[in-house]
């Protein structure tokens, strides 16, 4: 009896090897770089807000500053921000300004701004922009509120601050008279023909104060930290996906 022999081919084995495509590597690098930069930016915002919170807490717990300290400081709007002060002077006889779109207790109104002229130790008067507080808007938007201005020498309690930053897309102040859409010190100086100090005083007491208290500024840096972690996670995920998809099957020799 003749025997027959049969041969069976050995099954081929496949291994995964790292074989990245150049365009995939470029895409992963670009995406990771963008998301890391966004994460760094959120971290910078968180650091800034933390410093502002620390400055606010120090100002609240610190002693009030004197007018001499205010007028002699370099960049007082920054170095003395949130510090309390009692300042004597008289409101200028110019018409006040009304900053639009200010909401208080769910009601539309304005922030009331007026120039206070103050002199210390016989020096030339300083023109300081004072935020006297919030006033209710009339039913007709075309009309501005009627307010009373204290006459003569007065003494106010206030805190040092900088005007809020102008939001992108905010309507310009040109040709709006005494109704403002934002506060920009240099613009108002030119409009009034006065040299204004580069900060504002937010009045918290004394003659002329409207009585509407302001909420303390909130740092809310936790949100920025959460966004920072999120952007870093996106960058890490892009790198992981790139490496996983770059390992492809290849027959072993």
Secondary structure, 3 states (H helix, E strand, C coil): CCCCCCCCCCCCCEEEEECCCHHHHHHHHHHHHHHHHHHHHHHHHHHHHHHHHHHHHHHHHCCCECHHHHHHCCCHHHHCCCCEEEEEEEECCCCCEEEEEEEECCEEEEEEEEEEEECCCCCCCEEEEEEEEEEECCCCCCCCCCCCCCCCCEEEEEEEECCCCCCCCCCCCCCCCCEECCCCHHHHHHHHCCCEEEEEEEEEEECCCCCCCCCCCCCCHHHHHHHHHHHHHHHHHHHHHHHHHHEEEEECC
